[in-house]
Amino acid sequence: MQKRYLEGKTVLITAGGTREHIDPIRFIGNPSSGKMGYALAQSALNRRANVILVSGPTQLKPPKKIRFISITSAIDMKKAVDSCYEQSDIVICAAAVADYRPENFISNKIKKSEEKLTIQLVKNPDILLELGKKKGCKILVGFAAETKDLLANAKAKLIEKNLDMIVANDVTKEGAGFESDTNIVKIITRDGEVKSLPLLSKRRVATKIFDKIVKAINGLRR
Ligand code: CTP
């Protein structure tokens, strides 16, 4: 009989958006609600996994009985993820990580003066890309938030980041993406299989993602 549960497995999930502070009261951020990542955490818990959720600021309450790590910036998220990576069997990066951060943090509130203000940005580490380099036999799942060329961009990320699976969503579609309770995704696996899902609640999308993960673990193909 096929095994549905993930007993004894540790699932590490990133969720929400990161905030890159410019000064104490301003930051560069994005509208990620964290709903997809939190739905994944609940789904992993339902499958009896040990769950670690590393989350940027959200309005959501994390599920009970998980290990919850709250972070603010991409650098903080990377530190938290790296500290839990070794003990994890499955890693799902659902967070909307800021690709750039201000080069300098201004320790006091920036006062308005000149007509123009320039903020120099520097690249943040790509957390998932770095995990992919030390993948070993872990299952690595990424998300691809795209506004065009969905499949091509998502497939390129799957290869570049050395993933087992990528969940692609066109964030311009009604009912998909950042703040929505629903999502419209395509699950792409390493063997090139593309599974297009209809508009579903993020909870149902999470279930479908774990269906794929347990299939991969059981060595079965859908
Ligand atoms: N990701 C990450 N660290 C980053 C950027 C992205 O871990 N600094 C992860 C995301 O959590 C997601 C995947 O990488 O699982 C793809 O993220 P996405 O924002 O779609 O793409 P990027 O790799 O940032 O590339 P681009 O912004 O150029 O599309």
Residues whose N, C-alpha, C, O or C-beta is under 5 A from the ligand:
A	BS01	CTP	C93 A94 A95 A96 V97 A98 D99 N124 P125 D126 I127 L128 G142 F143 A144 A145
